[in-house]
């Protein structure tokens, strides 16, 4: 059995697979990407919706806890105040002990006055009361500074009736916490305490307490008091609904009402009574917070899908264009013709690039056998152009004019002979067929050239040579430095103006190899920005040798590259507070005759 599975696996692995169409492959991947993007959108929607709900629940829960603590503390302060009043105020004691009416009424007046003064400090309650059963005296004070309504008066009467009935029937009253009292379709929290035989307490309107939750107004939330069975208190909008406050104590709970509305439920057990405080936040209001994100995601999906279809449309056209262009070439190759070229009329840049590269590849294959020969011809052509550029007819004519001027006066015979000798040496060196010289010999002929120039421009030309002995026997090609000097003289020297040429050379070690560095600096006007950009990117301007502009410098650069390749470098710049500067760097090789021939 194991061998059978092994054979089946090998057959499946080595099966001949049908080639895919590019368009089909693209469409399949497009559908996959859209499906993944849709799943991602749904996942993000669910995630952010859940995140917003959890944040709303946590924030609401914290605020409800703060409100609960605040109201609980306010109610505690009310209880402490009433306890101290009934324990320390003689007028309260008189209500239950004095039998003379005039004294009782005087105490009532003073108590009401005290209540009226103190109740302003307790804005959370709607009124205070004191009931003395012995004299059946009920003293009350409404919080008229804030609220004085008919229902508030009715609440005061209801409390009075409740206490008288309880005292008459000897019914026990809950004096441990605040409890509910309904009056005229309104709900109040009511507190009873009994101190030294006198009842005292306060009441507060539930709707008014809830009105202080300004944060919930922004979410259009409904804040309710709910009993242990889940019945809403004090809000007729949710009458008959069965809520679940215990389910929303620790985590978010979604409550669905009878009319189909859905609310995020947040509940908190109250410290001062046996009820829950419940906040019902409409789910649609929470979803509104996420709706801008949904809109942005939908726009992103539509833009993505539109972009993908646009790309598919362009790619389809490109594939059609490629088939149209490449198919004749494929047929030509099938017929054995490998010298065919693609004729491209496509407007697509990418396809043009493919065609150009293919045609260039064919051309390179066709010309492969003559590449080496063409390189040799190119080298010879550069050398010939270099030599032609160095003859400098204008320099020779100027020197001959100087010689003619010196020959007029016999007193100049010695200078004349020296000039002719120096010119002869210069021409012999520049027209020599030698391919290599030592750096010391090159510097000698540079000095000869400067001497000839100084004869033509008396007291104008000076020079400074600083060449280390270690660099003098380095191998260079003829006119490497002389060409730079000639270029400086030709572009800068004028009669009655001082001009200086400074040439320095030295050797150094780099990565275990010995190298030579030559610096050529003049005091002229320096290179222009155009020339610097041109000379430092000579590979991009091979047409210079055709136009004649900068041919000398061009040939120096090209010959440097032909001999040393990437091992040598030349850099053109301007010396601060001076003129043009050229730095040449190349490997050190001890001079031997015709080492590169």
C-alpha positions in Angstrom: 0.0 0.0 0.0 2.9 2.4 0.9 4.5 1.8 -2.6 1.2 2.5 -4.3 0.8 5.9 -2.6 4.4 6.6 -3.4 3.8 5.9 -7.1 0.6 7.9 -7.2 2.5 10.9 -5.6 5.3 10.6 -8.2 2.8 10.5 -11.0 1.0 13.5 -9.6 4.2 15.4 -9.1 5.4 14.7 -12.7 2.1 15.3 -14.3 2.0 17.5 -17.4 0.5 20.8 -16.3 -1.6 22.7 -18.7 -0.1 26.2 -19.3 -2.1 29.1 -17.7 -3.5 32.0 -19.7 -2.1 35.3 -18.4 -5.5 36.8 -18.5 -7.1 33.9 -16.7 -4.3 33.9 -14.1 -4.8 37.7 -13.6 -8.6 37.4 -13.3 -8.3 34.5 -10.7 -5.9 36.5 -8.6 -8.1 39.6 -9.0 -11.1 37.7 -7.7 -9.0 36.3 -4.8 -7.7 39.8 -3.9 -11.2 41.3 -4.0 -12.5 38.4 -1.8 -9.7 38.9 0.7 -10.2 42.6 0.7 -14.0 42.1 1.3 -13.3 39.7 4.2 -10.8 42.2 5.6 -13.4 45.0 5.4 -16.0 42.9 7.2 -13.4 41.9 9.8 -12.4 45.5 10.3 -16.0 46.6 10.5 -16.8 44.0 13.2 -13.6 44.8 15.0 -14.1 48.6 15.1 -17.7 48.3 15.9 -16.9 46.0 18.9 -14.1 48.3 19.9 -16.3 51.3 19.9 -19.0 49.5 21.9 -16.4 48.3 24.5 -15.0 51.8 24.8 -18.5 53.3 25.2 -19.3 50.7 27.8 -16.1 51.3 29.7 -16.4 55.0 29.6 -20.1 55.0 30.5 -19.4 52.6 33.4 -16.6 54.8 34.8 -18.8 57.9 34.6 -21.8 56.1 36.2 -19.5 55.0 39.0 -18.4 58.6 39.6 -22.0 59.8 39.6 -23.0 57.0 41.9 -20.2 58.0 44.4 -21.1 61.6 44.0 -24.8 61.2 44.7 -24.1 58.6 47.4 -21.8 61.2 49.2 -24.5 63.9 48.7 -27.1 61.7 50.3 -24.8 60.7 53.1 -24.2 64.4 53.8 -27.9 64.9 53.9 -28.3 62.1 56.5 -25.5 63.5 58.6 -27.0 67.0 58.5 -30.4 65.7 59.6 -28.9 63.5 62.3 -27.0 66.4 63.8 -30.0 68.7 63.5 -32.3 66.3 65.3 -29.7 65.4 68.0 -28.5 69.0 68.8 -31.4 71.3 68.0 -33.6 72.0 71.0 -36.5 73.0 68.8 -36.7 69.6 67.3 -36.7 68.1 70.8 -39.5 70.5 71.8 -41.7 69.2 69.0 -42.0 65.8 70.8 -41.9 67.0 74.4 -43.5 70.5 74.7 -47.3 70.5 75.0 -48.0 74.2 74.9 -49.1 75.2 71.4 -47.4 78.5 71.4 -44.0 77.0 72.2 -44.5 74.2 69.6 -45.3 76.7 66.8 -42.4 78.9 67.8 -40.1 75.8 67.4 -41.7 75.0 64.1 -41.0 78.5 62.8 -37.4 78.3 63.9 -37.0 74.8 62.3 -38.4 75.9 59.0 -36.2 78.9 59.0 -33.2 76.7 59.7 -34.3 74.4 56.9 -34.8 77.2 54.5 -31.3 78.5 55.2 -29.6 75.1 55.0 -31.4 73.3 52.2 -29.7 75.6 49.6 -26.5 73.7 50.4 -28.1 70.4 49.3 -29.2 70.8 45.6 -29.6 67.0 45.2 -32.8 66.9 47.4 -36.2 68.4 46.7 -37.2 68.9 50.4 -36.6 68.1 54.1 -39.2 67.1 56.7 -39.5 66.4 60.4 -42.5 64.5 62.0 -43.2 64.5 65.7 -45.8 61.8 66.4 -46.6 63.0 69.9 -47.9 66.3 68.8 -48.7 65.1 65.3 -46.6 67.9 64.0 -45.2 67.6 60.4 -42.6 70.3 59.5 -41.5 70.4 55.9 -39.4 72.7 53.7 -39.3 72.5 49.9 -36.1 73.4 48.0 -37.8 76.5 46.6 -34.4 77.9 45.5 -34.3 75.2 42.8 -37.6 73.3 42.5 -41.1 74.1 43.8 -43.7 72.3 41.8 -47.2 70.9 42.5 -45.7 67.3 42.4 -43.2 68.4 45.0 -45.9 69.6 47.3 -47.8 66.4 46.6 -44.7 64.4 47.6 -44.5 66.3 50.8 -48.2 65.4 51.6 -47.7 61.8 50.6 -44.7 61.5 53.0 -46.9 63.1 55.8 -49.7 60.6 55.2 -47.2 57.7 55.0 -45.7 58.5 58.3 -49.0 59.1 60.1 -50.5 55.9 58.8 -47.3 53.9 59.7 -47.4 55.4 63.3 -51.1 54.8 63.6 -50.9 51.2 62.3 -47.6 50.6 64.0 -46.2 49.4 60.6 -42.4 49.0 60.5 -40.6 51.3 58.1 -37.3 50.7 56.3 -34.9 53.2 57.8 -31.6 51.7 56.4 -31.7 53.2 52.9 -33.5 55.3 50.3 -36.5 53.7 48.8 -39.1 54.5 46.0 -42.2 56.7 46.3 -44.6 57.3 43.4 -46.5 60.6 43.4 -48.5 62.0 40.4 -46.8 59.9 37.8 -43.4 60.9 39.1 -40.9 58.9 41.1 -39.0 60.0 44.2 -36.3 58.5 46.3 -37.4 58.8 49.9 -35.3 58.6 53.1 -36.6 58.0 56.7 -34.7 58.2 59.9 -36.0 58.2 63.5 -34.0 60.1 66.1 -35.2 60.4 69.8 -38.8 59.6 68.8 -38.8 62.1 65.9 -39.0 61.1 62.3 -36.8 63.1 59.8 -35.6 62.7 56.2 -35.6 64.0 52.7 -36.7 63.2 49.2 -35.3 63.6 45.7 -36.9 63.5 42.2 -35.4 60.7 40.2 -35.8 62.5 36.8 -34.0 65.5 38.2 -31.1 63.3 39.4 -30.9 61.7 36.0 -30.8 65.1 34.3 -27.4 65.7 35.7 -25.9 63.1 33.5 -24.8 65.5 30.7 -22.4 63.0 29.1 -25.3 60.6 28.3 -27.2 63.4 26.6 -24.5 63.5 23.9 -25.2 59.8 23.1 -29.0 60.3 23.5 -28.8 57.7 26.2 -31.7 56.9 28.6 -30.7 56.7 32.3 -33.1 54.7 34.4 -33.5 53.4 37.9 -34.3 49.7 37.7 -35.3 47.3 40.5 -34.0 43.8 41.2 -36.6 42.3 38.8 -35.5 44.6 35.9 -38.6 46.9 36.0 -37.8 50.5 35.0 -38.6 53.2 37.6 -39.4 56.8 36.8 -39.4 56.6 33.0 -42.7 55.9 31.2 -40.9 55.4 27.8 -39.8 51.9 29.0 -42.9 50.9 30.9 -43.5 47.2 30.6 -40.0 46.4 29.5 -38.0 43.8 31.3 -34.4 44.9 31.5 -31.4 42.8 32.6 -29.2 45.1 34.8 -27.2 42.1 36.3 -26.1 41.0 32.8 -24.5 44.4 32.1 -22.6 44.8 35.4 -19.3 43.5 34.1 -19.5 43.5 30.3 -21.5 45.1 27.5 -25.0 43.7 27.0 -27.3 44.5 24.0 -30.9 44.9 25.1 -33.7 44.5 22.5 -37.0 46.2 23.5 -40.4 45.1 22.4 -40.5 47.6 19.5 -37.3 46.1 18.1 -34.9 48.9 19.2 -31.5 47.8 20.3 -29.6 49.4 23.1 -26.1 49.0 24.6 -26.9 48.4 28.3 -24.6 49.6 31.0 -25.6 49.1 34.7 -24.2 50.0 38.1 -25.6 48.9 41.5 -26.3 51.9 43.6 -24.8 52.3 47.1 -27.7 54.3 48.7 -30.6 52.2 47.7 -31.5 48.7 46.5 -31.9 49.7 42.8 -29.7 49.7 39.7 -28.8 52.7 37.6 -29.0 51.6 34.0 -27.9 53.5 30.9 -29.5 52.5 27.6 -27.4 53.8 24.6 -29.0 53.3 21.2 -26.8 51.0 19.1 -27.4 53.2 16.0 -25.8 56.2 17.8 -22.7 54.1 18.5 -22.6 52.9 14.9 -22.7 56.5 13.8 -19.3 57.0 15.4 -17.9 54.2 13.2 -19.8 55.3 10.0 -17.1 57.7 8.8 -14.7 54.8 8.9 -17.1 52.6 7.1 -17.5 55.2 4.4 -13.7 55.6 4.1 -13.3 51.8 3.8 -16.0 51.5 1.2 -14.4 54.3 -0.9 -11.0 52.6 -0.5 -12.6 49.3 -1.8 -14.2 51.0 -4.8 -11.0 52.8 -5.6 -9.0 49.6 -5.3 -11.4 47.6 -7.4 -11.5 50.4 -10.0 -7.7 50.6 -10.1 -7.4 46.9 -10.5 -9.8 46.8 -13.4 -8.0 49.7 -15.0 -4.7 47.9 -14.6 -6.3 44.8 -16.1 -7.6 46.8 -19.0 -4.1 48.3 -19.7 -2.4 45.0 -19.2 -4.8 43.3 -21.6 -4.0 45.9 -24.2 -0.3 45.5 -23.6 -0.6 41.7 -24.0 -2.4 42.2 -27.2 0.2 44.6 -28.5 3.0 42.2 -27.5 1.4 39.3 -29.3 0.9 41.5 -32.4 4.6 42.5 -32.3 6.2 39.2 -31.3 4.2 36.7 -33.3 5.9 37.5 -36.7 9.3 37.2 -35.0 8.3 33.8 -33.5 7.2 32.6 -36.9 10.4 33.8 -38.5 12.5 32.0 -35.9 10.5 28.8 -36.4 11.5 29.1 -40.1 15.2 29.2 -39.1 15.7 33.0 -39.7 17.6 34.3 -36.7 18.6 37.7 -38.1 15.1 39.0 -38.0 14.3 42.3 -36.3 11.1 43.5 -34.6 9.4 46.4 -36.2 7.6 48.2 -33.4 4.8 50.7 -33.8 3.4 50.4 -30.3 2.9 53.5 -28.2 3.6 51.6 -25.0 7.0 52.6 -23.5 7.4 49.2 -21.8 6.9 47.3 -25.1 9.2 49.7 -26.9 11.9 49.0 -24.3 11.4 45.2 -24.7 11.7 45.5 -28.5 14.7 47.8 -28.3 16.5 45.4 -25.9 15.7 42.4 -28.1 16.9 44.2 -31.3 20.1 45.3 -29.4 20.7 41.8 -28.3 20.4 40.6 -31.9 22.8 43.3 -33.0 25.3 42.4 -30.3 25.2 38.7 -31.3 25.6 39.7 -35.0 28.6 41.9 -34.1 30.2 39.7 -31.5 33.1 38.5 -33.7 34.3 42.1 -34.5 34.0 43.6 -31.0 37.6 43.1 -30.1 38.7 44.5 -33.4 36.5 47.5 -33.0 37.9 48.2 -29.6 41.4 48.2 -31.0 40.3 50.6 -33.7 38.7 52.8 -31.1 41.9 52.9 -29.1 44.0 53.8 -32.1 41.5 56.4 -33.2 41.6 58.0 -29.7 45.4 58.0 -29.8 45.5 59.5 -33.3 43.0 62.2 -32.3 45.0 62.8 -29.2 48.2 63.3 -31.2 46.5 65.5 -33.7 45.1 67.6 -30.9 48.6 68.1 -29.4 50.3 69.5 -32.4 48.8 72.9 -31.4 49.6 74.8 -34.6 48.9 78.1 -33.0 51.5 77.4 -30.3 54.1 76.5 -33.0 53.3 79.7 -35.0 53.6 81.8 -31.9 57.0 80.3 -31.1 58.2 80.9 -34.6 57.1 84.5 -34.4 59.0 84.9 -31.2 62.1 83.4 -32.8 61.7 85.7 -35.8 61.5 88.7 -33.4 64.6 87.6 -31.5 66.6 87.1 -34.7 66.3 90.8 -35.7 68.8 91.8 -33.0 72.1 89.9 -32.8 72.2 90.6 -29.0 69.5 87.9 -28.6 71.5 85.2 -30.2 72.0 83.2 -27.0 68.3 83.4 -26.1 67.4 82.6 -29.7 69.5 79.4 -29.6 68.0 78.4 -26.3 64.4 79.0 -27.6 65.1 76.9 -30.8 66.6 74.1 -28.8 63.8 74.1 -26.3 61.1 74.1 -29.1 62.9 71.3 -30.9 62.9 69.2 -27.7 59.2 70.0 -27.2 58.2 69.0 -30.7 60.3 65.9 -30.6 58.5 64.8 -27.4 55.0 65.6 -28.5 55.4 63.9 -31.8 57.2 60.9 -30.4 55.6 57.4 -30.9 56.5 56.3 -27.4 53.6 55.0 -25.4 55.1 55.3 -21.9 57.5 57.7 -20.1 58.5 58.2 -16.5 56.7 60.9 -14.5 60.1 62.7 -14.1 60.6 62.9 -17.8 57.0 64.1 -18.3 57.6 66.9 -15.7 60.9 67.9 -17.5 59.0 68.6 -20.7 56.3 70.4 -18.8 59.0 72.6 -17.5 60.4 73.1 -21.0 57.0 74.1 -22.2 56.7 76.7 -19.4 60.1 78.1 -20.3 59.0 78.6 -23.9 55.8 80.2 -22.7 57.8 82.5 -20.4 59.9 83.6 -23.4 56.7 84.6 -25.2 55.3 86.3 -22.1 58.2 87.8 -20.2 57.8 88.2 -16.4 54.2 86.8 -16.6 54.6 83.0 -16.2 55.9 81.3 -13.1 55.7 77.7 -11.8 56.1 75.6 -8.7 57.1 71.9 -8.9 56.9 69.7 -5.8 57.4 66.0 -6.8 58.4 63.4 -4.3 61.3 61.2 -5.3 59.2 58.1 -4.7 56.9 59.2 -7.6 59.5 60.2 -10.2 59.9 56.7 -11.7 56.2 56.1 -11.9 55.0 55.0 -15.4 52.7 57.4 -17.2 51.8 58.0 -20.8 53.2 61.0 -22.7 51.5 64.4 -22.3 49.4 63.3 -19.3 50.4 66.5 -17.4 51.6 68.5 -20.3 48.2 68.5 -21.9 46.7 70.0 -18.7 49.4 72.7 -18.6 48.9 73.6 -22.3 45.1 73.9 -21.6 45.8 76.2 -18.7 48.2 78.4 -20.7 45.9 78.6 -23.7 42.9 79.7 -21.7 44.4 82.0 -19.1 47.8 83.6 -20.0 47.7 87.2 -21.1 50.4 89.8 -21.5 51.2 91.9 -18.4 49.2 89.5 -16.1 50.9 87.2 -13.6 50.1 83.5 -14.0 51.3 80.6 -11.9 51.2 76.8 -12.4 51.7 74.5 -9.4 52.3 70.7 -9.9 52.7 68.3 -7.1 53.0 64.5 -7.0 53.4 61.9 -4.3 52.8 58.2 -3.6 50.7 56.5 -0.9 49.5 53.1 0.2 45.8 52.0 -0.1 44.5 48.5 0.6 48.1 47.1 0.3 48.7 48.7 -3.1 51.0 51.6 -3.9 49.4 54.5 -5.8 50.4 57.8 -7.4 48.5 61.1 -7.0 49.3 64.1 -9.2 47.7 67.6 -8.6 47.7 70.3 -11.2 46.6 73.8 -10.0 46.8 77.1 -11.9 46.0 80.7 -10.9 43.6 81.4 -13.8 39.9 81.9 -13.9 39.1 78.2 -13.2 36.5 75.9 -14.8 32.9 77.1 -15.4 30.1 75.1 -13.9 29.3 73.8 -17.4 32.9 72.6 -17.9 33.0 70.9 -14.6 29.8 69.0 -15.3 31.1 68.1 -18.7 34.6 67.0 -17.8 33.6 65.0 -14.7 31.1 63.0 -16.8 33.2 62.5 -19.9 31.7 59.1 -20.7 28.4 60.7 -21.5 29.9 63.2 -24.0 31.9 61.2 -26.5 30.8 63.6 -29.2 33.4 66.1 -27.9 36.1 64.6 -30.1 33.9 65.3 -33.1 33.2 68.9 -32.2 36.7 69.7 -31.2 35.6 71.3 -27.9 37.8 70.1 -25.0 39.4 67.4 -27.2 42.7 67.5 -25.3 41.1 66.9 -22.0 38.8 64.3 -23.6 41.8 62.3 -24.9 43.6 62.5 -21.5 40.6 61.0 -19.8 40.0 58.3 -22.4 43.6 57.3 -22.6 43.7 57.1 -18.8 40.7 54.8 -18.9 42.1 52.6 -21.7 45.4 52.0 -19.9 44.3 51.7 -16.2 40.5 51.2 -16.5 38.6 51.6 -13.2 41.9 51.6 -11.3 42.6 55.2 -12.3 40.5 58.4 -11.7 40.6 62.0 -12.7 38.6 64.8 -11.1 38.2 68.4 -12.2 37.4 71.2 -9.7 38.3 74.8 -8.7 40.9 75.5 -6.0 39.6 78.0 -3.4 41.1 81.5 -3.9 42.9 80.3 -7.1 42.0 78.8 -10.4 41.5 75.3 -12.0 42.5 72.1 -10.2 42.9 68.6 -11.7 43.6 65.6 -9.5 44.9 62.4 -11.2 45.2 59.1 -9.2 46.5 55.8 -10.7 48.4 52.7 -9.6 52.1 52.9 -9.2 54.2 50.9 -11.7 58.0 51.4 -12.0 58.9 52.7 -15.4 60.1 50.3 -18.1 60.4 51.1 -21.7 57.3 50.5 -23.7 55.6 48.6 -21.0 52.1 49.0 -22.6 52.9 48.4 -26.2 
